[in-house]
Amino acid sequence: MKIRNVVVAALAALTASAAFAQAKPEDQIRLRQGGLQLLAKNVGALAAVAKGDVPFNKEAVTARAEYVNMLAQDITSSGFGAGSDKGWQTRANPKIWSDAEGFKAAAGKLTAATAKLATVADLNGLKAAVSELQGTCKNCHDNYRDSSYH
């Protein structure tokens, strides 16, 4: 139950951050960068379970998966707003804004893949869901992440 409490607290904090991020582009950038870092760390933790490095615990996996899904939804809905594409040095490819429909579709695939994580019943289900999510992440990075930024 402690993990669920952390998730609830994080959800409240990110909801407040998302509302605040609507005001200034630099706050949207901070939201998406911090959110993406949290997303990567939590997907990494789920991948460790899928690899067998950490024992499978359905309640813990479900709680972390719900958090990952919330992060994905928050980042894709609040982190790429108007003005957060110009005048800032980030790894966000300008194609995010010039191909808004394509990016929206990629964001939809991300949130769908993260939602599947919370439905896994066993280790094999987690392995499949993590693999799908990692492929979704790679596809988005290949198309919408600026590889020239250092």
MDAnalysis code that builds the backbone (N, CA, C; Angstrom):
import MDAnalysis as mda
import numpy as np

u = mda.Universe.empty(450, n_residues=150, atom_resindex=np.repeat(np.arange(150), 3), trajectory=True)
u.add_TopologyAttr("name", ["N", "CA", "C"] * 150)
u.add_TopologyAttr("resid", np.arange(1, 151))
u.add_TopologyAttr("resname", ["MET", "LYS", "ILE", "ARG", "ASN", "VAL", "VAL", "VAL", "ALA", "ALA", "LEU", "ALA", "ALA", "LEU", "THR", "ALA", "SER", "ALA", "ALA", "PHE", "ALA", "GLN", "ALA", "LYS", "PRO", "GLU", "ASP", "GLN", "ILE", "ARG", "LEU", "ARG", "GLN", "GLY", "GLY", "LEU", "GLN", "LEU", "LEU", "ALA", "LYS", "ASN", "VAL", "GLY", "ALA", "LEU", "ALA", "ALA", "VAL", "ALA", "LYS", "GLY", "ASP", "VAL", "PRO", "PHE", "ASN", "LYS", "GLU", "ALA", "VAL", "THR", "ALA", "ARG", "ALA", "GLU", "TYR", "VAL", "ASN", "MET", "LEU", "ALA", "GLN", "ASP", "ILE", "THR", "SER", "SER", "GLY", "PHE", "GLY", "ALA", "GLY", "SER", "ASP", "LYS", "GLY", "TRP", "GLN", "THR", "ARG", "ALA", "ASN", "PRO", "LYS", "ILE", "TRP", "SER", "ASP", "ALA", "GLU", "GLY", "PHE", "LYS", "ALA", "ALA", "ALA", "GLY", "LYS", "LEU", "THR", "ALA", "ALA", "THR", "ALA", "LYS", "LEU", "ALA", "THR", "VAL", "ALA", "ASP", "LEU", "ASN", "GLY", "LEU", "LYS", "ALA", "ALA", "VAL", "SER", "GLU", "LEU", "GLN", "GLY", "THR", "CYS", "LYS", "ASN", "CYS", "HIS", "ASP", "ASN", "TYR", "ARG", "ASP", "SER", "SER", "TYR", "HIS"])
u.atoms.positions = np.array([
    [0.806, -1.197, 0.000],
    [0.000, 0.000, 0.000],
    [0.846, 1.258, 0.000],
    [2.074, 1.202, 0.481],
    [2.927, 2.380, 0.510],
    [3.197, 2.893, -0.898],
    [3.360, 1.986, -1.846],
    [3.605, 2.401, -3.234],
    [2.415, 3.186, -3.753],
    [1.214, 2.742, -3.451],
    [0.019, 3.467, -3.902],
    [-0.015, 4.880, -3.308],
    [0.396, 5.030, -2.068],
    [0.438, 6.357, -1.453],
    [1.415, 7.262, -2.187],
    [2.553, 6.709, -2.580],
    [3.537, 7.479, -3.349],
    [2.940, 7.881, -4.689],
    [2.236, 6.954, -5.327],
    [1.615, 7.249, -6.619],
    [0.583, 8.363, -6.479],
    [-0.234, 8.300, -5.459],
    [-1.242, 9.339, -5.243],
    [-0.568, 10.692, -5.017],
    [0.483, 10.720, -4.215],
    [1.201, 11.975, -3.961],
    [1.831, 12.506, -5.246],
    [2.425, 11.609, -6.015],
    [3.049, 12.026, -7.274],
    [2.002, 12.549, -8.253],
    [0.864, 11.888, -8.302],
    [-0.215, 12.340, -9.179],
    [-0.669, 13.745, -8.792],
    [-0.834, 13.978, -7.519],
    [-1.237, 15.310, -7.066],
    [-0.196, 16.354, -7.431],
    [1.072, 16.025, -7.237],
    [2.148, 16.970, -7.560],
    [2.208, 17.243, -9.053],
    [2.097, 16.204, -9.864],
    [2.162, 16.405, -11.311],
    [0.931, 17.115, -11.838],
    [-0.212, 16.860, -11.256],
    [-1.409, 17.582, -11.672],
    [-1.233, 19.072, -11.407],
    [-0.707, 19.403, -10.248],
    [-0.435, 20.806, -9.938],
    [0.627, 21.358, -10.880],
    [1.662, 20.575, -11.167],
    [2.714, 21.002, -12.086],
    [2.154, 21.230, -13.481],
    [1.264, 20.335, -13.908],
    [0.692, 20.463, -15.244],
    [-0.126, 21.743, -15.364],
    [-0.894, 22.058, -14.337],
    [-1.683, 23.290, -14.376],
    [-0.767, 24.505, -14.416],
    [0.295, 24.474, -13.630],
    [1.256, 25.564, -13.603],
    [2.009, 25.655, -14.921],
    [2.302, 24.511, -15.521],
    [3.097, 24.478, -16.748],
    [2.372, 25.117, -17.919],
    [1.076, 25.249, -17.835],
    [0.342, 25.871, -18.925],
    [0.704, 27.350, -19.067],
    [1.216, 27.957, -18.014],
    [1.476, 29.386, -18.014],
    [2.717, 29.788, -18.804],
    [3.810, 29.039, -18.663],
    [5.066, 29.455, -19.283],
    [5.710, 28.291, -20.031],
    [6.241, 28.555, -21.231],
    [6.898, 27.487, -21.991],
    [8.053, 26.829, -21.238],
    [8.846, 27.612, -20.509],
    [9.982, 27.010, -19.805],
    [9.519, 26.037, -18.722],
    [8.341, 26.274, -18.156],
    [7.802, 25.343, -17.167],
    [7.296, 24.068, -17.841],
    [6.751, 24.213, -19.038],
    [6.339, 23.026, -19.794],
    [7.559, 22.160, -20.117],
    [8.643, 22.818, -20.466],
    [9.877, 22.093, -20.787],
    [10.384, 21.364, -19.541],
    [10.395, 22.045, -18.417],
    [10.833, 21.399, -17.167],
    [9.936, 20.215, -16.828],
    [8.639, 20.389, -17.008],
    [7.687, 19.314, -16.743],
    [7.995, 18.106, -17.623],
    [8.150, 18.332, -18.909],
    [8.366, 17.174, -19.794],
    [9.724, 16.533, -19.546],
    [10.772, 17.341, -19.314],
    [12.084, 16.749, -19.080],
    [12.108, 15.955, -17.778],
    [11.576, 16.523, -16.719],
    [11.522, 15.804, -15.449],
    [10.617, 14.587, -15.532],
    [9.497, 14.749, -16.195],
    [8.567, 13.633, -16.362],
    [9.162, 12.503, -17.178],
    [9.875, 12.856, -18.244],
    [10.504, 11.824, -19.074],
    [11.609, 11.100, -18.299],
    [12.326, 11.820, -17.443],
    [13.339, 11.160, -16.612],
    [12.686, 10.186, -15.634],
    [11.598, 10.613, -15.011],
    [10.865, 9.719, -14.109],
    [10.303, 8.519, -14.869],
    [9.779, 8.777, -16.049],
    [9.235, 7.698, -16.876],
    [10.318, 6.673, -17.186],
    [11.481, 7.149, -17.622],
    [12.578, 6.242, -17.972],
    [13.024, 5.413, -16.767],
    [13.143, 6.044, -15.610],
    [13.579, 5.313, -14.406],
    [12.561, 4.258, -14.002],
    [11.295, 4.587, -14.093],
    [10.259, 3.640, -13.694],
    [10.071, 2.522, -14.715],
    [10.222, 2.829, -15.982],
    [10.193, 1.765, -16.998],
    [11.411, 0.867, -16.800],
    [12.545, 1.458, -16.464],
    [13.741, 0.662, -16.174],
    [13.515, -0.286, -15.004],
    [12.810, 0.182, -13.977],
    [12.510, -0.679, -12.828],
    [11.596, -1.829, -13.243],
    [10.611, -1.546, -14.082],
    [9.733, -2.608, -14.566],
    [10.492, -3.579, -15.472],
    [11.422, -3.044, -16.260],
    [12.243, -3.909, -17.125],
    [13.120, -4.834, -16.284],
    [13.597, -4.347, -15.145],
    [14.409, -5.189, -14.254],
    [13.581, -6.360, -13.721],
    [12.327, -6.103, -13.419],
    [11.439, -7.186, -12.982],
    [11.213, -8.153, -14.144],
    [10.961, -7.611, -15.331],
    [10.715, -8.454, -16.507],
    [11.915, -9.342, -16.832],
    [13.125, -8.821, -16.588],
    [14.344, -9.605, -16.842],
    [14.604, -10.629, -15.752],
    [13.905, -10.528, -14.644],
    [14.112, -11.464, -13.545],
    [15.125, -10.983, -12.523],
    [15.604, -9.750, -12.670],
    [16.566, -9.201, -11.708],
    [15.903, -8.871, -10.365],
    [14.592, -8.636, -10.406],
    [13.810, -8.311, -9.221],
    [12.596, -9.249, -9.229],
    [12.221, -9.807, -8.088],
    [11.067, -10.709, -8.056],
    [9.775, -10.021, -8.506],
    [8.946, -10.765, -9.210],
    [7.650, -10.255, -9.665],
    [6.698, -10.181, -8.483],
    [6.114, -9.005, -8.282],
    [5.096, -8.784, -7.262],
    [3.988, -8.015, -7.957],
    [2.857, -8.668, -8.164],
    [1.784, -8.069, -8.956],
    [1.346, -6.706, -8.429],
    [1.174, -6.578, -7.119],
    [0.718, -5.304, -6.557],
    [1.739, -4.189, -6.827],
    [3.013, -4.490, -6.629],
    [4.058, -3.489, -6.864],
    [4.153, -3.134, -8.340],
    [4.065, -4.142, -9.206],
    [4.121, -3.891, -10.646],
    [2.927, -3.051, -11.079],
    [1.745, -3.386, -10.592],
    [0.541, -2.629, -10.961],
    [0.645, -1.176, -10.500],
    [1.095, -0.961, -9.280],
    [1.229, 0.412, -8.768],
    [2.227, 1.212, -9.597],
    [3.373, 0.614, -9.896],
    [4.380, 1.321, -10.693],
    [3.862, 1.543, -12.114],
    [3.155, 0.562, -12.652],
    [2.604, 0.691, -14.008],
    [1.566, 1.806, -14.077],
    [0.744, 1.928, -13.044],
    [-0.234, 3.018, -13.012],
    [0.473, 4.371, -12.974],
    [1.552, 4.446, -12.227],
    [2.342, 5.672, -12.155],
    [2.960, 5.999, -13.519],
    [3.504, 4.990, -14.187],
    [4.095, 5.176, -15.511],
    [3.029, 5.677, -16.496],
    [1.846, 5.107, -16.419],
    [0.768, 5.541, -17.313],
    [0.377, 6.987, -17.030],
    [0.280, 7.348, -15.757],
    [-0.049, 8.719, -15.394],
    [1.024, 9.684, -15.907],
    [2.288, 9.314, -15.743],
    [3.369, 10.153, -16.247],
    [3.259, 10.340, -17.759],
    [3.043, 9.252, -18.478],
    [2.944, 9.321, -19.941],
    [1.799, 10.237, -20.363],
    [0.662, 10.102, -19.710],
    [-0.481, 10.955, -20.041],
    [-0.178, 12.416, -19.757],
    [0.427, 12.672, -18.616],
    [0.716, 14.047, -18.219],
    [1.740, 14.695, -19.148],
    [2.793, 13.964, -19.455],
    [3.846, 14.503, -20.323],
    [3.294, 14.822, -21.706],
    [2.561, 13.879, -22.278],
    [2.090, 14.075, -23.643],
    [0.980, 15.120, -23.736],
    [0.237, 15.330, -22.651],
    [-0.840, 16.327, -22.718],
    [-0.399, 17.717, -22.283],
    [0.646, 17.815, -21.456],
    [1.013, 19.112, -20.887],
    [2.426, 19.579, -21.200],
    [3.263, 18.706, -21.712],
    [4.672, 19.043, -21.840],
    [5.126, 19.595, -23.169],
    [4.241, 19.658, -24.141],
    [4.659, 20.083, -25.480],
    [3.762, 21.198, -26.007],
    [3.382, 22.106, -25.130],
    [2.454, 23.168, -25.499],
    [3.068, 24.254, -26.365],
    [2.221, 25.170, -26.749],
    [2.618, 26.296, -27.586],
    [3.737, 27.076, -26.917],
    [4.747, 27.404, -27.710],
    [5.865, 28.198, -27.229],
    [7.008, 27.384, -26.663],
    [6.763, 26.109, -26.389],
    [7.839, 25.294, -25.817],
    [8.719, 24.686, -26.901],
    [8.512, 25.136, -28.128],
    [9.306, 24.620, -29.247],
    [10.322, 25.618, -29.780],
    [10.267, 26.847, -29.351],
    [11.152, 27.874, -29.919],
    [11.958, 28.567, -28.826],
    [13.229, 28.800, -29.120],
    [14.062, 29.566, -28.218],
    [14.646, 28.781, -27.060],
    [14.491, 27.482, -27.076],
    [14.973, 26.646, -25.986],
    [15.807, 25.528, -26.577],
    [16.917, 25.249, -25.967],
    [17.764, 24.157, -26.434],
    [17.347, 22.883, -25.698],
    [16.619, 22.024, -26.395],
    [16.163, 20.765, -25.818],
    [16.364, 19.656, -26.845],
    [16.064, 18.449, -26.474],
    [16.166, 17.318, -27.391],
    [14.871, 17.085, -28.163],
    [13.892, 17.929, -27.950],
    [12.631, 17.805, -28.675],
    [12.841, 18.223, -30.126],
    [12.535, 17.324, -31.031],
    [12.676, 17.595, -32.456],
    [11.554, 18.540, -32.895],
    [11.863, 19.569, -33.692],
    [10.822, 20.484, -34.170],
    [9.683, 19.767, -34.902],
    [9.942, 18.544, -35.347],
    [8.915, 17.748, -36.025],
    [7.707, 17.490, -35.105],
    [7.923, 17.559, -33.787],
    [6.814, 17.389, -32.842],
    [5.714, 18.392, -33.159],
    [6.094, 19.623, -33.475],
    [5.119, 20.673, -33.732],
    [4.751, 20.762, -35.210],
    [5.681, 20.448, -36.114],
    [5.351, 20.522, -37.540],
    [4.541, 19.310, -37.991],
    [4.686, 18.178, -37.296],
    [3.914, 16.970, -37.585],
    [3.074, 16.639, -36.351],
    [2.230, 17.589, -35.975],
    [1.462, 17.449, -34.736],
    [0.586, 16.201, -34.743],
    [0.003, 15.862, -35.875],
    [-0.852, 14.672, -35.939],
    [-0.038, 13.394, -35.742],
    [1.132, 13.338, -36.361],
    [2.001, 12.177, -36.192],
    [2.467, 12.039, -34.753],
    [2.824, 13.162, -34.142],
    [3.255, 13.128, -32.752],
    [2.105, 12.739, -31.838],
    [0.923, 13.237, -32.119],
    [-0.250, 12.882, -31.322],
    [-0.506, 11.374, -31.399],
    [-0.341, 10.806, -32.588],
    [-0.510, 9.359, -32.748],
    [0.555, 8.596, -31.960],
    [1.798, 9.068, -32.002],
    [2.881, 8.428, -31.236],
    [2.612, 8.534, -29.745],
    [2.124, 9.684, -29.300],
    [1.789, 9.870, -27.886],
    [0.658, 8.925, -27.484],
    [-0.297, 8.728, -28.374],
    [-1.391, 7.794, -28.105],
    [-0.890, 6.367, -27.962],
    [0.090, 5.999, -28.788],
    [0.681, 4.659, -28.678],
    [1.421, 4.503, -27.359],
    [2.084, 5.566, -26.928],
    [2.790, 5.522, -25.648],
    [1.808, 5.301, -24.501],
    [0.750, 6.086, -24.455],
    [-0.191, 5.943, -23.340],
    [-0.920, 4.604, -23.395],
    [-1.189, 4.095, -24.597],
    [-1.815, 2.770, -24.709],
    [-0.871, 1.679, -24.208],
    [0.405, 1.790, -24.568],
    [1.384, 0.790, -24.128],
    [1.594, 0.854, -22.617],
    [1.594, 2.056, -22.046],
    [1.762, 2.151, -20.593],
    [0.512, 1.655, -19.869],
    [-0.654, 1.850, -20.460],
    [-1.891, 1.348, -19.843],
    [-1.881, -0.179, -19.778],
    [-1.313, -0.829, -20.785],
    [-1.238, -2.293, -20.794],
    [-0.412, -2.828, -19.627],
    [0.588, -2.067, -19.219],
    [1.440, -2.515, -18.115],
    [0.632, -2.806, -16.855],
    [-0.375, -1.994, -16.599],
    [-1.160, -2.143, -15.367],
    [-2.091, -3.348, -15.416],
    [-2.231, -3.968, -16.566],
    [-3.143, -5.102, -16.699],
    [-2.431, -6.452, -16.651],
    [-1.114, -6.447, -16.515],
    [-0.387, -7.714, -16.541],
    [-0.710, -8.543, -15.305],
    [-0.794, -9.847, -15.523],
    [-1.154, -10.754, -14.433],
    [0.030, -11.569, -13.942],
    [1.069, -11.645, -14.784],
    [2.206, -12.494, -14.415],
    [3.467, -11.995, -15.110],
    [4.554, -12.688, -14.859],
    [5.854, -12.287, -15.397],
    [5.870, -12.304, -16.925],
    [5.270, -13.306, -17.540],
    [5.250, -13.360, -19.007],
    [4.486, -12.181, -19.597],
    [3.382, -11.808, -18.965],
    [2.631, -10.641, -19.423],
    [3.444, -9.367, -19.288],
    [4.202, -9.268, -18.200],
    [5.047, -8.100, -17.996],
    [6.140, -8.037, -19.049],
    [6.752, -9.168, -19.345],
    [7.802, -9.200, -20.370],
    [7.269, -8.675, -21.697],
    [6.102, -9.146, -22.095],
    [5.508, -8.713, -23.368],
    [5.163, -7.227, -23.344],
    [4.579, -6.767, -22.235],
    [4.174, -5.359, -22.136],
    [5.375, -4.427, -22.112],
    [6.433, -4.802, -21.395],
    [7.641, -3.977, -21.338],
    [8.306, -3.934, -22.712],
    [8.354, -5.062, -23.388],
    [8.946, -5.102, -24.725],
    [8.185, -4.188, -25.693],
    [6.871, -4.250, -25.644],
    [6.054, -3.384, -26.495],
    [6.294, -1.912, -26.163],
    [6.334, -1.596, -24.875],
    [6.557, -0.212, -24.457],
    [7.929, 0.279, -24.911],
    [8.949, -0.530, -24.754],
    [10.291, -0.125, -25.174],
    [10.337, 0.126, -26.683],
    [9.628, -0.677, -27.452],
    [9.552, -0.441, -28.898],
    [8.840, 0.860, -29.221],
    [7.796, 1.154, -28.462],
    [7.060, 2.406, -28.646],
    [7.952, 3.601, -28.322],
    [8.704, 3.487, -27.234],
    [9.632, 4.568, -26.852],
    [10.679, 4.779, -27.945],
    [11.255, 3.690, -28.430],
    [12.289, 3.774, -29.468],
    [11.735, 4.430, -30.727],
    [10.553, 4.026, -31.133],
    [9.951, 4.597, -32.339],
    [9.757, 6.106, -32.195],
    [9.284, 6.534, -31.044],
    [9.075, 7.967, -30.831],
    [10.417, 8.704, -30.796],
    [11.404, 8.135, -30.111],
    [12.729, 8.766, -30.073],
    [13.330, 8.849, -31.469],
    [13.176, 7.801, -32.256],
    [13.716, 7.809, -33.621],
    [13.089, 8.907, -34.471],
    [11.817, 9.197, -34.227],
    [11.100, 10.153, -35.069],
    [10.975, 11.549, -34.470],
    [10.978, 11.671, -33.157],
    [10.649, 12.957, -32.542],
    [11.671, 13.448, -31.520],
    [12.819, 12.829, -31.478],
    [13.870, 13.288, -30.574],
    [15.021, 13.803, -31.421],
    [15.513, 14.977, -31.098],
    [16.595, 15.595, -31.863],
    [17.922, 14.955, -31.458],
    [18.484, 14.179, -32.355],
    [19.744, 13.486, -32.048],
    [20.951, 14.400, -32.194],
    [20.769, 15.607, -32.738],
    [21.913, 16.509, -32.924],
    [22.218, 17.304, -31.652],
    [21.303, 17.309, -30.695],
    [21.504, 18.041, -29.445],
    [22.500, 17.284, -28.579],
    [23.424, 17.986, -27.966],
    [24.403, 17.329, -27.097],
    [24.343, 17.918, -25.733],
])
